[in-house]
C-alpha cells in the first residue's frame, strides 16, 4: 500500500510539472476576466493597490485576484508555473538564473524606483550614532540585507561606495527587514538596509538612525511581469496595462495623500499616518523599461559570483515592449 501511494504521488507531481499554464479565466457570466497576481504586501506595490481601489482594473473589465507572497523572485517563479497571470517583483539574481534555466516570463513595464530620501535607506542603531558616524566606519563590520542576490544587495553596494568601501569590505549577513531593529539593538549587526515603512516605524521608536538615504537616484529594480497565456490574450493584456499605467500616473511627484495612504494601509496593514511620513517610491507612467538598469543588475550579480550561467543574458530577450507600444 505504501508503494502504491508513492507511485500515485509521483504521477501527480509529474503531471503538475508538465501542466500547461491556463489562459486567464472569465467569470461565470463571461463579462470580466479574472487575473491572478502575486505581490509582496509592502508600500512599493502601490500601483496595484491604487488600481484596484480606484476601480481602474474594474473599468477595464478585469477582476484582480491578488495573493501576497514572501518576496524576491518568488512571484515570477509562480508566474512561470502558471499559478499567476501577472507578477510584480524585483530583478534579483534568482530572476536571471531562472531565465537562464529557461523559465518563461516577460518583463512588460517597470514598477518602482527610488530617489532621496530613499525608500530603502542604510540605518544603524540609534544608540551608536557617536560610534558609527560615517559609512567608512563600517569597514570590517556586519552589515545586513534582507536576502542575498536581491536588489537590496546592489543598494548596499552603492551605499558603501559613498564611503569608499565595497561589499567585500564588510561582513555581509542576511536579516529579514522586520528583525533588523532587534538585531541592531543586540549588536548582532552594525548596520542594515531597511525598507519603508519599517524604517519610519523604527525611527519613531528611537531604535534606528539614518546613516545614508541618498545613494540611489532613479534606479529601477522592480518590474511588472506577464506570462505567455496572458500575453497571447492581447485584449486582456492591454486592458491590464492601461489600468496599471493609469495607477502609476496617480503616483507622480509629491503624490502621497490621506486617501492613498489609507489604500496602502488596507493592503500592507501599516497605519496610514506612518505611510504619510514614510519616504515614498517613484513610478513611471510611460511604461518604458530601463534596459540599462537590468544590465547593471546582471553585471553586479555577475561580479558577486551568484549567477549560475557563464555568459551574460541579452536582457532584451527578457522584455516585451510591444504591449505598451500597442496602447498608443
Rosetta blueprint (number, residue, H / E / L):
1 X L
2 X H
3 X H
4 X H
5 X H
6 X H
7 X H
8 X H
9 X H
10 X H
11 X H
12 X H
13 X H
14 X H
15 X H
16 X H
17 X H
18 X L
19 X L
20 X L
21 X L
22 X L
23 X L
24 X L
25 X E
26 X E
27 X L
28 X L
29 X L
30 X L
31 X L
32 X L
33 X E
34 X E
35 X E
36 X E
37 X E
38 X E
39 X E
40 X L
41 X L
42 X L
43 X H
44 X H
45 X H
46 X H
47 X H
48 X H
49 X H
50 X H
51 X H
52 X H
53 X H
54 X L
55 X L
56 X H
57 X H
58 X H
59 X H
60 X L
61 X L
62 X E
63 X E
64 X E
65 X E
66 X E
67 X E
68 X E
69 X L
70 X L
71 X L
72 X L
73 X L
74 X H
75 X H
76 X H
77 X H
78 X H
79 X H
80 X H
81 X L
82 X L
83 X L
84 X L
85 X L
86 X E
87 X E
88 X E
89 X E
90 X E
91 X L
92 X L
93 X H
94 X H
95 X H
96 X H
97 X H
98 X H
99 X H
100 X H
101 X L
102 X L
103 X L
104 X L
105 X L
106 X E
107 X E
108 X E
109 X E
110 X E
111 X L
112 X E
113 X E
114 X E
115 X L
116 X L
117 X L
118 X L
119 X L
120 X E
121 X E
122 X E
123 X E
124 X E
125 X E
126 X H
127 X H
128 X H
129 X L
130 X L
131 X L
132 X L
133 X L
134 X L
135 X H
136 X H
137 X H
138 X H
139 X L
140 X L
141 X L
142 X E
143 X E
144 X E
145 X E
146 X L
147 X L
148 X L
149 X L
150 X L
151 X H
152 X H
153 X H
154 X H
155 X H
156 X H
157 X H
158 X H
159 X H
160 X H
161 X H
162 X L
163 X L
164 X L
165 X L
166 X L
167 X H
168 X H
169 X H
170 X L
171 X E
172 X E
173 X E
174 X E
175 X L
176 X L
177 X H
178 X H
179 X H
180 X H
181 X H
182 X H
183 X H
184 X H
185 X H
186 X L
187 X L
188 X L
189 X L
190 X L
191 X E
192 X E
193 X E
194 X E
195 X E
196 X L
197 X L
198 X H
199 X H
200 X H
201 X H
202 X H
203 X H
204 X H
205 X L
206 X L
207 X L
208 X E
209 X E
210 X E
211 X E
212 X E
213 X L
214 X L
215 X L
216 X L
217 X L
218 X L
219 X E
220 X E
221 X L
222 X E
223 X E
224 X E
225 X E
226 X E
227 X L
228 X H
229 X H
230 X H
231 X H
232 X H
233 X L
234 X H
235 X H
236 X H
237 X H
238 X H
239 X H
240 X H
241 X H
242 X H
243 X H
244 X H
245 X H
246 X H
247 X H
248 X H
249 X H
250 X L
251 X L
252 X L
253 X L
254 X L
255 X L
256 X L
257 X L
258 X H
259 X H
260 X H
261 X H
262 X H
263 X H
264 X H
265 X H
266 X H
267 X H
268 X H
269 X L
270 X L
271 X L
272 X H
273 X H
274 X H
275 X H
276 X H
277 X H
278 X L
279 X L
280 X L
281 X L
282 X E
283 X E
284 X L
285 X L
286 X L
287 X L
288 X L
289 X L
290 X L
291 X H
292 X H
293 X H
294 X H
295 X H
296 X H
297 X H
298 X H
299 X H
300 X H
301 X H
302 X H
303 X H
304 X H
305 X L
306 X L
307 X L
308 X L
309 X L
310 X L
311 X L
312 X L
313 X L
314 X L
315 X H
316 X H
317 X H
318 X H
319 X E
320 X L
321 X L
322 X H
323 X H
324 X H
325 X H
326 X L
327 X L
328 X L
